[in-house]
Amino acid sequence: MKKFLQVMLTCIGILFAEARAETLNSDITKVILRNIENIRCAGYEIESYFGDSKSLAAKLIIFESDERFRVSYREYTPDDGGIAVEREELFDGTRRFRYFPLERLVNIQKVSDALPTFVRNYPLLLSPYEFAFADHGEALWTKNEISLIAGLKADSITQRVLSFEEALFQEKQCLVLYIKGGRDRFIDMEVVYKVYLDPNLGYFPIAWESRNLNGQLISELEVLKTERIGTDAVVLPSELIIKYYALSNDIISLTPTNSQRIKYSNIVLNSIEELDFSPDLTKADHIFDADRKIWFNVWK
């Protein structure tokens, strides 16, 4: 009888622990979604710096909504800070406008809403939430973040959660979330995220690391500074650092192969009237309609 009671108590304890974990999983998922689900459009600037140096590597101005985006991009040379590359692209929901400043040319074409390749190497404003979008596959780095939010469901997060624990990160007591990622941001490999959620910031993810199924470190992100934006006081990063360790599935370094320090500024949320998604054709001397194969000259 005593042994039977011990077995019963053990089973009850296990069931209680599983129920508590399931409730925690559901509650944390709701908080994560609540933090970002009401972001319908965003505008902001990104400054990327070479590693830990003060040399500006690139600057981006980004406007994005569910169906549209606009990106201005400048890449700088590390030696003298001169402009190495300058690009501007806009997608109005149907057509893509590519502006080439040196040629003073605008290329117009009906294509997909994939982000320009020159944007994909930079962590966007919601990159601390990368683990939440991780089951979107390649869309994780080809689509704008507002469209990813629009497709985000609670089940897509809760079904991938592995476990929770409590731990310190940078002297902050955090809830640590272990969650499966569909694939790495750049490389087609399955990863697991370890995410540090800060309860003092509404369980905002202040850091994460991703590892492959062999436990090798693939990438890591740490938010250095945050700010609250808009009437809802949404917590977002104003500065972070991200490091990559993998060059391919087979080549994974013990030290970072790429490191970026990112600053975000002039953040605007949910004020679509402040975001300009219309193409400025007056900057060009020539327009090429790639669908009809027709050239136009811009008369000024």
C-alpha positions in Angstrom: 0.0 0.0 0.0 2.8 2.4 0.9 4.6 1.7 -2.4 1.3 2.3 -4.3 0.9 5.6 -2.6 4.4 6.7 -3.4 3.8 5.8 -7.1 0.5 7.7 -7.1 2.2 10.8 -5.5 5.0 10.6 -8.0 2.5 10.4 -10.9 0.4 13.3 -9.5 3.6 15.4 -9.1 4.6 14.7 -12.7 1.1 15.6 -14.0 1.1 18.8 -11.9 4.5 19.8 -13.3 3.4 19.1 -16.8 0.2 21.1 -16.3 2.2 24.0 -14.8 4.7 23.9 -17.7 1.8 23.9 -20.2 0.2 26.8 -18.5 3.5 28.7 -18.4 4.0 27.9 -22.1 0.6 29.3 -23.0 1.0 32.4 -20.8 4.4 33.3 -22.2 3.3 32.8 -25.7 0.4 35.2 -25.2 2.8 37.8 -23.7 5.2 37.4 -26.7 2.4 37.9 -29.2 0.9 40.8 -27.2 4.3 42.5 -27.4 4.4 42.7 -31.2 1.0 41.6 -32.7 -0.4 45.2 -32.8 2.6 46.5 -34.9 1.0 47.1 -38.3 3.7 49.3 -39.9 7.1 50.7 -38.9 9.7 53.2 -39.9 13.2 53.4 -38.6 16.9 53.9 -39.3 19.7 51.3 -38.9 23.4 52.1 -38.4 25.7 49.1 -38.6 29.3 49.2 -37.3 32.3 47.0 -38.1 32.6 44.7 -35.1 33.3 46.7 -32.0 34.8 49.6 -33.8 33.3 53.0 -34.3 33.6 52.8 -38.1 30.2 53.0 -39.8 29.7 50.1 -42.1 26.2 50.8 -43.4 23.1 52.9 -42.9 19.6 51.9 -43.8 16.2 53.8 -43.7 13.3 51.3 -43.7 9.6 51.8 -44.0 7.5 48.6 -43.9 3.9 47.5 -43.7 2.2 44.1 -44.4 2.2 44.6 -48.2 4.7 47.3 -48.8 8.3 48.4 -48.0 10.8 51.1 -48.8 14.5 50.8 -48.2 17.3 53.3 -48.7 20.8 51.8 -48.2 24.4 53.1 -48.1 27.4 51.0 -47.5 30.7 52.6 -46.5 34.4 51.7 -47.0 36.2 50.9 -43.7 39.3 52.9 -44.6 38.0 56.4 -45.4 34.3 56.2 -44.7 33.4 56.9 -48.3 30.2 55.6 -49.9 30.9 52.2 -51.5 27.3 51.2 -52.5 24.1 53.2 -52.6 20.7 51.7 -53.4 17.0 52.4 -52.9 14.1 50.0 -53.5 10.4 50.3 -53.0 7.6 47.7 -53.3 4.1 49.3 -53.5 2.2 46.0 -53.2 2.4 45.2 -56.9 5.6 46.7 -58.5 9.2 47.0 -57.4 11.0 50.3 -58.0 14.8 50.1 -58.0 16.8 53.4 -58.0 20.4 53.4 -59.1 21.9 56.8 -58.1 25.1 56.6 -60.2 23.1 55.9 -63.4 20.2 58.1 -62.2 18.0 55.2 -63.3 14.7 53.7 -62.0 13.9 50.1 -62.9 10.2 49.2 -62.6 9.0 45.6 -62.6 6.2 43.4 -61.3 8.0 41.0 -59.0 7.6 39.4 -55.6 7.7 41.2 -52.3 11.0 39.6 -51.2 13.3 42.0 -49.5 16.4 43.3 -51.4 19.4 41.1 -51.0 21.4 44.0 -49.6 19.0 44.3 -46.6 19.1 40.6 -45.6 22.5 40.8 -43.9 21.4 43.2 -41.3 19.2 42.4 -38.3 16.0 44.4 -38.6 14.1 46.0 -35.7 12.3 42.9 -34.5 15.4 40.6 -34.7 15.2 39.9 -30.9 12.0 38.0 -31.8 13.7 35.9 -34.5 12.9 32.7 -32.6 9.2 33.5 -32.8 9.3 33.7 -36.6 11.7 30.7 -37.0 9.1 28.3 -38.5 8.5 30.7 -41.4 11.4 29.0 -43.2 13.3 31.1 -45.8 10.7 33.9 -45.3 12.6 34.6 -42.1 15.1 36.6 -44.1 13.3 37.3 -47.4 10.1 38.9 -46.1 9.6 42.2 -44.2 8.9 41.7 -40.5 5.4 43.3 -40.5 4.2 40.5 -42.9 5.8 37.9 -40.6 3.8 39.3 -37.7 0.6 39.2 -39.7 1.1 35.4 -40.2 2.2 34.7 -36.6 0.0 32.3 -34.7 0.2 31.2 -31.0 0.4 27.5 -32.0 3.4 28.1 -34.1 5.3 29.1 -30.9 3.8 26.8 -28.3 4.3 23.7 -30.3 8.0 24.4 -30.7 8.8 25.2 -27.0 11.0 22.6 -25.4 11.5 23.8 -21.8 11.8 26.7 -19.4 14.2 27.6 -16.6 15.3 30.7 -14.7 18.8 32.1 -15.0 20.8 35.3 -14.7 21.9 37.2 -17.8 24.0 40.3 -17.3 22.9 40.4 -13.7 19.2 40.3 -14.7 17.0 37.5 -13.5 15.4 36.1 -16.6 13.0 33.4 -17.7 14.9 31.2 -20.2 13.0 29.7 -23.1 14.3 26.8 -25.1 12.5 26.6 -28.5 13.0 24.8 -31.8 13.8 26.9 -34.8 12.6 25.8 -38.2 16.0 26.7 -39.7 18.9 29.1 -39.3 18.5 32.6 -40.6 21.1 32.1 -43.4 21.9 28.4 -43.6 19.4 25.6 -44.2 20.1 23.8 -40.9 17.8 23.1 -37.9 18.6 25.1 -34.8 17.4 25.4 -31.2 17.1 28.9 -29.6 17.9 29.7 -26.0 16.1 32.9 -25.3 16.4 35.2 -22.3 13.1 36.9 -21.5 13.3 39.9 -19.0 10.2 40.1 -16.8 11.0 43.7 -15.9 10.5 44.6 -19.6 7.3 42.6 -20.1 9.3 39.5 -21.0 11.1 41.2 -23.9 13.9 39.0 -25.3 17.1 40.7 -24.2 19.3 38.0 -25.7 19.3 34.7 -27.5 21.6 32.1 -28.9 21.0 29.5 -31.6 22.7 26.1 -31.7 22.5 23.3 -34.2 21.4 19.8 -33.2 25.0 18.9 -32.2 25.0 21.8 -29.7 27.4 24.0 -31.7 26.9 27.7 -31.4 25.6 29.2 -34.7 24.7 32.8 -33.8 24.0 34.9 -30.8 22.3 38.3 -30.2 22.4 40.6 -27.2 20.3 43.8 -26.8 22.5 46.5 -25.3 19.8 49.3 -25.0 16.1 49.4 -25.3 13.4 52.1 -25.5 9.6 52.3 -25.3 7.9 53.4 -28.5 4.4 54.8 -29.1 1.3 55.1 -27.0 1.4 51.4 -26.2 5.0 51.8 -24.9 6.3 48.9 -27.0 9.7 47.8 -25.9 12.2 47.7 -28.8 16.0 47.6 -29.2 17.9 50.9 -29.7 21.2 49.1 -29.8 22.3 45.4 -30.1 25.2 43.2 -31.1 24.9 40.1 -33.2 27.5 37.5 -33.9 27.6 34.6 -36.4 29.8 31.5 -36.1 28.7 29.3 -39.0 29.9 29.7 -42.6 28.1 26.5 -43.7 26.6 23.3 -42.3 30.1 21.9 -42.1 32.2 25.0 -41.3 31.4 26.3 -37.8 34.0 28.4 -36.0 34.6 28.7 -32.3 35.0 32.4 -32.7 32.7 34.8 -34.5 33.1 34.9 -38.3 31.0 38.1 -38.5 30.1 40.6 -35.8 27.8 43.6 -36.1 26.9 46.3 -33.7 23.5 47.8 -34.7 21.9 51.1 -33.6 18.2 51.9 -34.3 16.8 55.4 -34.3 13.8 57.6 -35.4 11.5 54.6 -34.7 7.8 55.2 -35.7 5.1 52.6 -35.2 1.6 52.4 -36.6 1.6 55.9 -38.1 1.2 55.1 -41.8 0.7 58.8 -42.7 4.3 59.4 -41.6 5.7 56.7 -43.9 6.2 57.5 -47.5 5.7 54.4 -49.8 5.3 56.4 -53.0 8.2 56.3 -55.6 10.1 59.6 -56.2 10.7 59.4 -60.0 12.1 63.0 -60.1 15.5 61.8 -58.9 16.0 59.8 -62.1 16.9 60.8 -65.6 15.8 57.5 -67.1 13.1 55.0 -66.3 13.1 51.4 -67.6 9.9 49.4 -67.5 11.3 45.8 -67.3 7.9 44.1 -68.0 7.3 46.0 -71.2 11.0 46.5 -72.1 10.4 50.2 -72.6 12.8 53.1 -71.8 11.6 56.6 -70.8 13.5 59.8 -70.3 12.4 62.1 -67.4 11.9 65.6 -68.6 12.7 68.3 -66.0 
